[in-house]
Amino acid sequence: MEPREKRLVFPFSAIVGQEKAKLALLCVAVNPLIGGVLLKGDKGTGKSTLVRALANVLPEIEVVDGCPFNCNPRNPLEMCDSCYERYERGEELPVAKRKMRVVDLPLSVTIDRLVGTVDVERFLKEGKKALQPGILAEANRNVLYIDEVNLLDDYIADSLLDAAAMGWNTIEREGISFRHPARFILIGSMNPEEGELRPQILDRFGLCVEVSAPMNPEERIEIVKRVEEFHEDPISFYKKFESEENKLTERVVKAREILPKIEISDDLLKLLAETVVNLGIKTNRAEIATIKTAKAIAALNGRRRVSLEDLEKAMELALPHRLRDKPFQKPPQMRPPKPKEDKEHNHDHKHNHKHEHKKEEKSESTRSQGIGNLEQNFRSSEAKIPRIESKNFGSNDFTGYRSSRDASVTVINFPRGVPVSYLPPTNGKIKDVDFYSSLVWAVLNGKKPPIRLDLKDVRVRVRKAKAPTLWVLLLDSSGSMAVQKRISIAKGIAEKLVENGYIKKSKVALIVAKGSQAEIFVPPTKNYLKVLDAIENVPTGGRTPLSSALYNLLLLAERERRKDKSLKVRAFLITDGKANVPLFGKRIKDEIIELAKALRRKEIELNIYDTRGGGINPGISYVSLLKEVAKAKVYRA
């Protein structure tokens, strides 16, 4: 641990700009109960640099010396089972001071490494079952940092959420039952282009900041100069900012001391509650995180009372990522309304009586109009693409895609997924050894400690893992789809499917059938906003190359399965079923039959959303033919 503590990173105070992100990180350093920070932004904007630099300004904490869980020696409610037993016996717990640090959670982490597992070495030497602490043990009372948090596997995210929600990590492994506190500052960073974050994890972050590179040439030049200087001589560069770093640490320590004494007026509380309600934010974490953040900001500034400015800054950090009713709505800029004149804040504006008097006269109208305009701008984003509710399709349309874990595969000897059993290895390949089961197997076969494992004793894990899925949307935007506004219905269905693909964490691709041949508008991606923008801008008109769309689907599925053989492909054809452009010069009907048979052979699940309305529909539709040959599921809009 000592070498890691002495590792030099880019100083926090040397980072140019990013004031909002810096403020958010300092706030959670002052009060970890805020719930963590999510940094969102494009690659190369300094997100990871900010988090790692935070380690320099984090204060020291008192821990129980020798405890791997960093237990608080002053508070029995923050002790592991072992330390609590010693405390109950009246034993004097040894105290050591340790600097808080940033613990990285790699995306490749296994569930055993995250929560802890059996200590195999101690089992071999002493024949006793003991616990090997995991990353959650290291992170207790420290910072847990997840880079690219949106790419974290579901089963890892679920365990992480359980620990973050309860503040405790409970370990049940091979007859061992143990629990320890897991109260950490959760910090995540992500690039939205690589996929959205699950709503359950997004709401777990108390604060969210958009991080972007500065567009001021002078600032960008200064960034380059500082980075070059740091790379040439890190030690001298760090010493240059050492005094600033120490001042920040002292500022955090003092803020922690006065934090319990910070007060906030009822007027500001009422203003916050009204704003949250009028914005339609449903989670109570919004007010809780905002108040804690406002108090932390006041504490960082050395004040004992929260001001309106503190509250406004806190709202900008704690509310925007909670404004969405739908996954892809872009939140508006936070412009909270001004409250009525508050005597407690007037002492800072003694020389602006006339200006304050006018503000007081308009405060009520500003409050109602400000919230109303914010709400109106926010809701108007829903009108871009028609909303098609699932009740229009029938009872079985989207119900099969609600769970994010319905598509799973069993993997053997592969370290991804939840372990469910064990087996002897096949073909002599050993990648995912279940050490405990291997040791038990050796003991049952007569071996005694110290145990030397042979190949016949080794057992590998059997795991359940989420199967990778690709959703391909085939959107018919030919001239016939303009009849009775079918294209509006089709785009609404496509948008709904993208939202469900986001919930499933599936890759989504868009194929558009229009003109002489179909075109892949969006290749497989997890950038769902990109798919939605493409759907909105799809033009309408021309002939219907249905055969070409199905052929492109087959080619796309084949190409993606070369990358991952376990990929499950689901296709969603949104059409009126009419086709008038042959692909190979054959009869269109014969082509569609051949392509439908190929879809079945390739195990591509086809779902058809028939946009034809009731009454007479002139022209031939191939929906029934696809349903029969490809065994497709058909839904009527």
C-alpha positions in Angstrom: 0.0 0.0 0.0 2.9 2.4 0.7 4.1 2.6 -2.9 0.6 3.3 -4.1 0.1 6.2 -1.6 3.4 7.8 -2.8 2.4 7.5 -6.5 2.4 10.9 -8.1 -0.6 11.9 -10.0 -1.5 15.2 -11.7 -2.3 17.7 -9.0 -6.0 18.5 -8.4 -5.3 22.3 -8.2 -3.3 22.2 -11.5 -6.3 21.1 -13.5 -7.4 23.9 -15.8 -11.1 24.8 -15.7 -13.7 22.0 -14.9 -14.9 24.1 -11.9 -18.3 22.4 -11.7 -16.7 18.9 -11.7 -14.1 20.0 -9.1 -16.9 21.4 -6.8 -18.9 18.1 -7.1 -15.9 16.0 -6.1 -15.0 18.3 -3.2 -18.6 18.1 -2.0 -18.6 14.3 -1.8 -15.2 14.4 -0.1 -16.8 16.6 2.6 -19.9 14.6 2.9 -19.8 11.0 1.4 -23.5 10.6 2.2 -24.3 12.7 -0.8 -24.0 9.5 -2.8 -21.2 9.9 -5.3 -20.5 11.7 -8.5 -21.0 10.7 -12.2 -18.7 12.4 -14.7 -20.2 12.3 -18.3 -18.3 13.5 -21.3 -16.4 12.7 -24.5 -13.1 10.8 -24.5 -10.0 12.9 -23.6 -11.8 15.5 -21.5 -9.9 14.7 -18.2 -12.5 12.7 -16.3 -10.1 10.0 -15.1 -7.5 12.7 -14.4 -9.9 14.6 -12.1 -10.8 11.5 -10.1 -7.2 10.3 -9.6 -6.1 13.8 -8.7 -8.8 13.9 -6.0 -6.6 11.4 -4.0 -4.1 14.1 -3.4 -6.5 16.3 -1.5 -8.4 13.6 0.5 -7.8 13.9 4.3 -6.6 11.1 6.6 -9.0 8.9 8.4 -8.7 6.8 11.6 -9.0 3.0 11.1 -8.7 -0.1 13.3 -5.0 -1.1 12.8 -4.7 -4.4 11.1 -8.3 -4.6 9.9 -8.6 -5.2 6.2 -12.0 -3.4 6.1 -10.8 0.1 7.3 -13.3 0.0 10.2 -14.0 3.2 12.2 -12.6 2.6 15.7 -14.8 5.4 17.1 -18.2 4.1 15.9 -19.4 0.5 16.5 -22.0 1.0 13.8 -19.2 1.1 11.2 -17.3 -2.0 12.4 -17.1 -5.4 10.8 -18.2 -8.5 12.7 -14.7 -9.2 14.0 -14.0 -5.7 15.2 -17.5 -5.4 16.8 -16.9 -8.6 18.8 -13.6 -7.2 20.1 -15.4 -3.9 20.9 -18.2 -5.8 22.8 -15.6 -7.7 24.9 -14.2 -4.3 26.0 -11.0 -4.7 24.1 -9.1 -1.5 23.3 -9.0 -1.4 19.5 -5.6 -0.2 18.1 -5.9 3.0 16.0 -4.0 3.9 12.9 -4.2 6.9 10.6 -4.5 6.3 6.9 -4.9 8.6 4.0 -8.1 8.1 2.0 -7.4 6.7 -1.5 -9.1 5.9 -4.8 -9.8 2.2 -5.4 -10.3 1.3 -9.0 -13.0 -1.2 -10.0 -11.9 -2.8 -13.4 -14.6 -3.8 -15.8 -13.2 -7.3 -15.9 -13.7 -7.9 -12.2 -15.3 -11.1 -11.1 -18.0 -11.4 -8.4 -15.6 -13.1 -6.1 -13.0 -10.4 -6.4 -15.7 -7.7 -5.8 -17.4 -9.1 -2.7 -14.7 -11.5 -1.3 -14.2 -15.2 -1.3 -12.5 -18.1 0.6 -8.9 -17.6 1.5 -7.4 -20.6 -0.2 -3.9 -20.1 1.1 -5.1 -20.2 4.7 -7.2 -23.2 4.0 -4.2 -25.1 2.6 -1.9 -24.1 5.5 -4.3 -24.4 8.4 -7.2 -26.3 7.1 -9.6 -23.5 8.3 -12.2 -21.6 6.3 -11.3 -18.0 6.2 -12.3 -14.9 4.2 -10.3 -13.3 1.4 -11.5 -9.6 1.4 -12.6 -8.2 -2.0 -12.6 -4.7 -3.6 -15.6 -3.6 -1.5 -13.5 -4.2 1.6 -10.7 -2.0 0.2 -13.2 0.7 -0.8 -14.9 1.0 2.6 -14.4 4.7 3.8 -12.5 5.4 0.6 -13.3 6.3 -3.0 -14.6 3.6 -5.4 -13.9 4.6 -8.9 -15.5 2.9 -12.0 -14.2 4.1 -15.3 -16.7 3.5 -18.1 -19.3 2.6 -15.6 -21.9 2.2 -18.3 -20.1 -0.9 -19.6 -20.2 -2.7 -16.3 -21.7 -6.2 -16.4 -25.2 -6.4 -14.9 -24.4 -9.0 -12.3 -21.5 -6.9 -11.0 -23.7 -3.8 -11.0 -26.4 -5.5 -9.0 -24.0 -6.6 -6.3 -22.5 -3.1 -6.2 -25.9 -1.5 -5.9 -26.9 -3.8 -3.0 -23.8 -2.8 -1.1 -24.1 0.9 -1.9 -27.8 0.9 -0.8 -27.3 -0.9 2.5 -23.8 0.3 3.3 -22.9 -3.3 4.1 -21.4 -6.2 2.1 -22.7 -9.6 3.2 -20.6 -12.6 2.1 -22.0 -16.1 1.9 -19.4 -18.5 0.5 -19.0 -22.2 1.0 -20.2 -22.2 4.6 -18.7 -18.8 5.5 -21.0 -16.0 6.6 -19.5 -12.6 7.2 -20.4 -9.0 6.8 -18.5 -5.7 6.8 -19.3 -2.1 6.2 -19.1 -0.9 2.6 -19.6 2.9 2.8 -17.6 4.4 0.0 -17.7 7.5 -2.2 -18.9 6.1 -5.5 -17.4 8.0 -8.5 -18.1 6.9 -12.1 -17.1 8.2 -15.5 -18.5 7.4 -18.8 -18.6 8.4 -22.5 -22.3 8.6 -23.5 -21.4 7.5 -27.1 -20.6 4.0 -25.7 -24.1 3.5 -24.3 -26.4 4.9 -21.6 -26.3 4.0 -17.9 -29.0 1.8 -16.3 -31.5 4.0 -14.4 -31.0 2.1 -11.2 -27.3 3.0 -11.2 -27.8 6.6 -12.5 -30.1 7.4 -9.6 -27.5 6.0 -7.2 -25.1 8.9 -8.1 -26.0 11.9 -5.9 -24.4 14.3 -8.4 -23.9 14.3 -12.2 -21.6 16.6 -14.1 -21.2 17.0 -17.9 -17.4 17.3 -18.5 -16.3 18.9 -21.8 -13.1 20.2 -23.2 -12.7 24.0 -23.0 -13.3 25.8 -26.3 -11.1 28.8 -25.2 -7.8 28.6 -27.1 -5.9 30.1 -24.2 -7.2 27.5 -21.8 -6.3 24.7 -24.2 -2.8 26.1 -24.6 -2.4 26.2 -20.8 -3.5 22.6 -20.5 -0.9 21.5 -23.0 1.9 23.4 -21.2 1.0 21.9 -17.8 0.7 18.4 -19.1 4.1 18.7 -20.9 5.7 20.1 -17.7 4.3 17.3 -15.6 5.5 14.6 -18.0 9.0 16.1 -18.1 9.5 16.4 -14.3 6.5 15.1 -12.2 8.2 15.7 -8.9 9.1 19.3 -9.5 5.6 20.0 -11.0 3.9 18.5 -8.0 6.0 20.5 -5.6 5.0 23.6 -7.5 1.4 23.0 -6.6 2.0 21.3 -3.2 1.0 24.3 -1.1 -2.3 24.6 -3.1 -3.0 20.9 -2.6 -2.4 21.2 1.2 -4.8 24.2 1.3 -7.5 22.2 -0.4 -7.0 19.3 2.1 -7.3 21.8 5.0 -10.4 23.2 3.4 -12.0 19.8 3.2 -11.0 19.0 6.8 -12.5 22.3 8.1 -15.6 21.8 6.1 -16.1 18.4 7.6 -15.8 19.9 11.1 -18.5 22.6 10.6 -20.8 20.5 8.4 -23.0 19.3 11.3 -23.6 23.0 12.3 -24.8 24.2 8.9 -28.3 25.4 8.8 -30.8 26.1 5.9 -33.9 28.3 6.1 -37.4 27.0 5.6 -37.9 29.4 2.6 -35.0 27.7 0.7 -36.4 24.3 1.7 -39.8 25.3 0.4 -38.3 26.7 -2.8 -36.4 23.4 -3.5 -39.5 21.2 -2.8 -41.7 23.3 -5.1 -39.1 23.2 -7.9 -38.6 19.4 -7.6 -42.4 18.8 -7.6 -43.0 21.1 -10.6 -40.3 19.5 -12.6 -41.9 16.1 -12.0 -38.9 14.5 -10.4 -40.2 11.4 -8.6 -37.3 10.2 -6.5 -36.9 11.6 -3.0 -33.1 11.4 -3.5 -33.4 14.7 -5.4 -34.1 16.9 -2.4 -31.9 14.8 0.0 -28.8 15.0 -2.3 -29.5 18.7 -3.1 -29.6 19.7 0.6 -26.5 17.8 1.5 -24.7 19.3 -1.4 -25.8 22.8 -0.6 -24.6 22.4 3.0 -21.3 21.0 1.8 -20.8 24.0 -0.5 -21.5 26.3 2.4 -19.1 24.4 4.6 -16.4 24.6 1.9 -16.8 28.4 1.9 -16.6 28.5 5.7 -20.2 29.7 6.3 -22.7 28.3 8.8 -25.8 29.0 6.7 -26.9 27.9 3.2 -27.4 30.8 0.8 -29.6 30.9 -2.3 -26.4 30.8 -4.4 -25.3 27.6 -2.6 -28.7 26.0 -3.3 -28.7 27.0 -7.0 -25.2 25.4 -7.4 -26.4 22.3 -5.6 -29.5 22.0 -7.9 -27.3 22.2 -11.0 -25.3 19.3 -9.7 -28.1 17.1 -8.2 -31.2 17.6 -10.4 -30.4 17.4 -14.1 -29.9 13.7 -14.3 -33.1 13.1 -12.5 -35.3 15.1 -14.8 -36.0 12.4 -17.4 -39.3 10.6 -17.6 -37.8 8.7 -20.6 -34.3 7.4 -20.9 -33.2 9.7 -23.7 -34.6 13.1 -22.8 -32.1 15.8 -22.7 -32.5 17.8 -19.4 -32.8 21.6 -19.7 -30.4 24.0 -18.1 -31.2 24.5 -14.5 -32.5 28.0 -13.9 -34.2 27.8 -10.5 -36.7 30.6 -9.7 -35.8 33.3 -7.2 -37.6 33.2 -3.8 -39.2 36.0 -2.0 -36.9 38.5 -0.3 -35.1 36.7 2.5 -33.8 39.0 5.3 -31.1 36.4 6.1 -29.5 37.0 2.7 -30.0 40.8 2.4 -26.9 41.6 4.4 -24.8 40.6 1.4 -26.5 43.2 -0.8 -26.8 46.3 1.3 -26.2 48.7 -1.6 -28.7 47.2 -4.0 -32.0 48.1 -2.3 -33.8 49.3 -5.4 -32.7 46.3 -7.4 -33.8 44.0 -4.6 -37.1 45.7 -4.2 -37.9 45.1 -7.9 -36.9 41.5 -7.6 -39.2 41.1 -4.6 -42.2 42.4 -6.6 -41.5 39.9 -9.4 -40.6 36.9 -7.2 -44.0 35.3 -7.2 -44.4 35.6 -11.0 -40.8 34.6 -11.6 -41.3 31.5 -9.5 -44.4 30.3 -11.4 -43.2 31.4 -14.8 -39.7 30.1 -14.3 -40.9 26.6 -13.3 -43.5 26.7 -16.0 -41.1 27.6 -18.8 -38.6 25.0 -17.6 -41.3 22.4 -17.5 -42.7 23.4 -20.9 -39.2 23.3 -22.5 -38.5 20.0 -20.9 -41.8 18.3 -22.0 -41.7 19.7 -25.5 -38.8 17.4 -26.4 -41.2 14.5 -26.3 -43.1 15.9 -29.3 -40.3 15.3 -31.8 -41.2 11.7 -32.4 -44.8 10.4 -31.9 -45.2 8.4 -28.8 -46.8 5.0 -29.4 -47.9 3.3 -26.2 -47.7 -0.5 -26.0 -51.4 -0.9 -25.5 -51.9 -0.1 -29.2 -50.2 -3.3 -30.2 -51.7 -5.9 -28.0 -50.9 -7.7 -24.8 -47.7 -9.5 -25.9 -45.8 -6.8 -27.8 -43.1 -5.6 -25.4 -43.8 -7.8 -22.4 -41.1 -10.3 -23.4 -38.4 -7.6 -23.3 -38.9 -6.0 -19.9 -36.3 -7.9 -18.0 -32.7 -7.1 -18.6 -31.6 -10.6 -17.8 -33.9 -12.9 -19.8 -31.3 -13.8 -22.4 -28.6 -15.8 -20.6 -26.1 -18.5 -21.5 -24.3 -21.1 -19.5 -20.5 -20.8 -19.8 -18.0 -23.3 -18.5 -14.4 -22.5 -17.6 -14.9 -18.8 -18.5 -14.6 -16.1 -15.8 -17.7 -14.0 -16.6 -21.1 -14.4 -14.9 -22.6 -15.7 -11.7 -21.1 -19.1 -10.6 -23.8 -21.8 -10.2 -21.8 -25.1 -10.2 -18.5 -26.7 -11.1 -17.2 -29.5 -13.4 -13.8 -31.1 -14.3 -12.1 -29.2 -17.1 -12.4 -30.5 -20.7 -9.6 -30.6 -23.3 -7.0 -29.8 -20.6 -7.9 -26.1 -20.7 -8.0 -24.4 -17.3 -9.2 -20.8 -17.1 -11.7 -20.4 -14.3 -10.6 -22.6 -11.4 -12.9 -23.1 -8.4 -10.2 -23.5 -5.8 -12.4 -24.3 -2.9 -14.3 -27.1 -4.8 -11.0 -28.4 -6.1 -9.6 -28.6 -2.6 -12.7 -30.3 -1.2 -12.6 -32.8 -4.1 -8.9 -33.6 -3.2 -9.8 -34.0 0.5 -12.6 -36.4 -0.3 -10.1 -38.4 -2.4 -7.9 -38.9 0.7 -5.4 -36.1 0.5 -4.4 -34.2 3.6 -3.0 -30.7 4.2 -0.7 -29.4 2.9 -2.6 -30.4 -0.3 -1.0 -30.6 -3.7 -3.6 -30.5 -6.4 -3.3 -32.8 -9.4 -5.1 -32.2 -12.7 -7.7 -34.8 -11.8 -8.6 -32.8 -8.6 -9.1 -29.5 -10.4 -12.7 -28.2 -10.9 -13.7 -25.3 -13.0 -16.8 -23.1 -12.5 -20.0 -23.2 -14.4 -21.5 -19.8 -14.7 -24.7 -18.1 -15.9 -23.9 -15.1 -18.0 -26.0 -12.5 -19.9 -26.0 -13.4 -23.6 -24.9 -10.5 -25.9 -27.9 -9.4 -28.0 -28.3 -7.4 -31.1 -31.6 -5.7 -32.0 -31.9 -4.8 -35.7 -34.7 -2.4 -36.6 -35.9 -2.7 -40.2 -37.9 0.5 -40.9 -40.0 0.6 -44.1 -40.1 4.3 -45.2 -41.3 3.8 -48.7 -44.1 5.8 -50.3 -46.8 3.5 -49.2 -45.9 4.2 -45.6 -47.0 7.8 -46.1 -50.6 6.7 -46.4 -52.7 7.4 -43.3 -49.6 8.7 -41.6 -48.2 5.1 -41.2 -44.6 6.4 -41.1 -45.4 8.4 -37.9 -46.7 5.2 -36.3 -43.7 3.3 -37.5 -41.2 5.8 -36.1 -43.1 5.8 -32.8 -42.8 2.0 -32.7 -39.1 2.2 -33.6 -38.4 4.7 -30.8 -40.2 2.5 -28.3 -38.0 -0.4 -29.4 -34.8 1.6 -29.0 -35.9 2.5 -25.4 -36.5 -1.2 -24.6 -33.1 -2.0 -26.2 -31.5 0.5 -23.8 -33.2 -1.2 -20.9 -31.8 -4.6 -22.2 -28.4 -3.1 -22.7 -28.5 -4.6 -26.3 -26.7 -3.2 -29.3 -29.1 -1.6 -31.7 -28.8 -1.3 -35.5 -31.1 0.5 -38.0 -31.8 -0.7 -41.6 -34.1 1.5 -43.7 -36.0 0.1 -46.7 -36.6 2.9 -49.3 -36.0 3.4 -53.0 -34.1 0.8 -55.0 -32.3 -0.9 -52.1 -32.2 -1.0 -48.3 -29.4 0.8 -46.5 -27.8 0.3 -43.0 -28.5 3.8 -41.6 -26.8 3.0 -38.2 -24.5 0.0 -37.7 -24.7 -1.9 -34.3 -24.1 0.6 -31.5 -25.0 1.4 -27.9 -25.3 5.1 -28.7 -29.1 5.0 -28.5 -29.4 8.8 -29.0 -27.7 8.4 -32.4 -30.3 5.7 -33.4 -33.2 8.0 -32.3 -31.8 10.9 -34.3 -31.5 8.7 -37.4 -35.1 7.5 -37.0 -36.4 11.0 -36.7 -34.5 12.1 -39.8 -35.4 9.1 -42.0 -37.0 10.5 -45.3 -40.2 8.9 -46.7 -41.0 8.1 -50.3 -40.0 5.8 -53.2 -40.4 2.1 -53.8 -40.2 -0.8 -51.2 -37.0 -3.0 -51.3 -38.2 -5.5 -48.7 -36.0 -8.3 -50.0 -33.0 -6.0 -49.8 -33.8 -5.2 -46.2 -34.0 -8.9 -45.2 -30.8 -9.6 -47.1 -28.9 -6.8 -45.3 -30.2 -8.3 -42.0 -28.7 -11.6 -42.8 -25.3 -10.1 -43.8 -25.3 -7.9 -40.7 -26.0 -10.8 -38.4 -23.4 -13.0 -40.0 -20.7 -10.3 -39.7 -21.5 -9.6 -36.0 -21.6 -13.3 -35.1 -18.0 -13.6 -36.4 -17.1 -11.4 -33.5 -19.1 -13.3 -31.0 -20.6 -16.7 -31.7 -23.0 -16.5 -28.7 -24.7 -13.4 -30.1 -28.5 -13.5 -30.2 -30.0 -11.5 -33.0 -33.6 -10.1 -32.8 -35.0 -8.3 -35.8 -38.0 -6.0 -35.7 -39.6 -5.3 -39.1 -41.9 -2.3 -39.1 -43.8 -2.3 -42.4 -47.1 -2.5 -44.2 -45.7 -5.7 -45.9 -45.7 -4.4 -49.4 -42.7 -5.0 -51.7 -42.1 -4.0 -55.3 -38.3 -4.2 -55.8 -36.7 -7.6 -56.5 -33.2 -8.3 -55.2 -31.9 -11.0 -57.5 -34.2 -10.6 -60.5 -36.5 -13.4 -59.3 -40.2 -13.1 -58.4 -40.4 -11.1 -55.2 -42.5 -13.8 -53.5 -39.8 -16.5 -54.2 -37.1 -14.2 -52.9 -38.9 -13.5 -49.6 -39.6 -17.2 -49.1 -35.8 -18.0 -49.5 -34.8 -15.1 -47.2 -37.4 -16.1 -44.6 -36.0 -19.7 -44.6 -32.5 -18.3 -44.2 -33.6 -16.3 -41.2 -34.9 -19.5 -39.5 -31.7 -21.4 -40.3 -29.6 -18.6 -38.9 -31.8 -18.5 -35.7 -32.7 -14.9 -36.2 -35.8 -14.0 -34.3 -38.2 -12.0 -36.4 -40.9 -9.7 -35.0 -43.2 -7.8 -37.4 -45.1 -4.7 -36.6 -47.8 -4.4 -39.2 -48.7 -0.8 -39.8 -51.8 -1.4 -42.0 -54.9 0.0 -40.6 -58.4 -1.5 -40.7 -60.6 -1.6 -43.8 -59.4 -2.2 -47.4 -55.7 -2.2 -48.1 -54.9 -2.4 -51.8 -51.8 -4.2 -52.9 -50.1 -7.4 -51.9 -48.7 -7.6 -48.3 -46.1 -10.3 -47.5 -46.6 -10.1 -43.7 -48.6 -13.4 -43.6 -46.0 -15.1 -45.8 -43.1 -14.1 -43.4 -45.2 -15.1 -40.4 -45.6 -18.6 -41.9 -42.2 -19.3 -43.3 -39.9 -17.4 -40.8 -42.2 -18.2 -37.8 -42.3 -14.5 -37.1 -44.4 -12.9 -34.4 -46.8 -10.3 -35.8 -48.3 -7.3 -34.0 -50.9 -4.9 -35.4 -50.6 -1.2 -34.8 
